[in-house]
Amino acid sequence: MKIKDLVREVIHYLERNGLSTITDDV
């Protein structure tokens, strides 16, 4: 698994938990 894919999974996980403090830079 590539790092970028892993980062995307983490971001999606955080967004689902309401922690959408990360911008859509990716």
Biotite code that builds the C-alpha atoms (Angstrom):
import biotite.structure as struc

atoms = struc.array([
    struc.Atom([0.000, 0.000, 0.000], chain_id="A", res_id=1, res_name="MET", atom_name="CA", element="C"),
    struc.Atom([1.312, 3.416, -0.919], chain_id="A", res_id=2, res_name="LYS", atom_name="CA", element="C"),
    struc.Atom([1.710, 6.110, 1.711], chain_id="A", res_id=3, res_name="ILE", atom_name="CA", element="C"),
    struc.Atom([-0.640, 8.462, -0.134], chain_id="A", res_id=4, res_name="LYS", atom_name="CA", element="C"),
    struc.Atom([-3.360, 5.815, -0.093], chain_id="A", res_id=5, res_name="ASP", atom_name="CA", element="C"),
    struc.Atom([-2.803, 5.273, 3.617], chain_id="A", res_id=6, res_name="LEU", atom_name="CA", element="C"),
    struc.Atom([-3.038, 9.008, 4.275], chain_id="A", res_id=7, res_name="VAL", atom_name="CA", element="C"),
    struc.Atom([-6.305, 9.160, 2.356], chain_id="A", res_id=8, res_name="ARG", atom_name="CA", element="C"),
    struc.Atom([-7.725, 6.330, 4.454], chain_id="A", res_id=9, res_name="GLU", atom_name="CA", element="C"),
    struc.Atom([-6.739, 8.150, 7.639], chain_id="A", res_id=10, res_name="VAL", atom_name="CA", element="C"),
    struc.Atom([-8.290, 11.404, 6.419], chain_id="A", res_id=11, res_name="ILE", atom_name="CA", element="C"),
    struc.Atom([-11.535, 9.647, 5.520], chain_id="A", res_id=12, res_name="HIS", atom_name="CA", element="C"),
    struc.Atom([-11.548, 8.012, 8.952], chain_id="A", res_id=13, res_name="TYR", atom_name="CA", element="C"),
    struc.Atom([-11.079, 11.354, 10.690], chain_id="A", res_id=14, res_name="LEU", atom_name="CA", element="C"),
    struc.Atom([-13.780, 12.991, 8.581], chain_id="A", res_id=15, res_name="GLU", atom_name="CA", element="C"),
    struc.Atom([-16.223, 10.219, 9.485], chain_id="A", res_id=16, res_name="ARG", atom_name="CA", element="C"),
    struc.Atom([-15.517, 10.919, 13.143], chain_id="A", res_id=17, res_name="ASN", atom_name="CA", element="C"),
    struc.Atom([-16.268, 14.615, 12.696], chain_id="A", res_id=18, res_name="GLY", atom_name="CA", element="C"),
    struc.Atom([-12.640, 15.687, 12.837], chain_id="A", res_id=19, res_name="LEU", atom_name="CA", element="C"),
    struc.Atom([-12.737, 17.510, 9.522], chain_id="A", res_id=20, res_name="SER", atom_name="CA", element="C"),
    struc.Atom([-10.019, 19.946, 10.560], chain_id="A", res_id=21, res_name="THR", atom_name="CA", element="C"),
    struc.Atom([-7.939, 18.692, 7.653], chain_id="A", res_id=22, res_name="ILE", atom_name="CA", element="C"),
    struc.Atom([-8.329, 20.556, 4.378], chain_id="A", res_id=23, res_name="THR", atom_name="CA", element="C"),
    struc.Atom([-8.795, 18.834, 1.029], chain_id="A", res_id=24, res_name="ASP", atom_name="CA", element="C"),
    struc.Atom([-5.222, 19.441, -0.081], chain_id="A", res_id=25, res_name="ASP", atom_name="CA", element="C"),
    struc.Atom([-4.720, 15.918, -1.344], chain_id="A", res_id=26, res_name="VAL", atom_name="CA", element="C"),
])
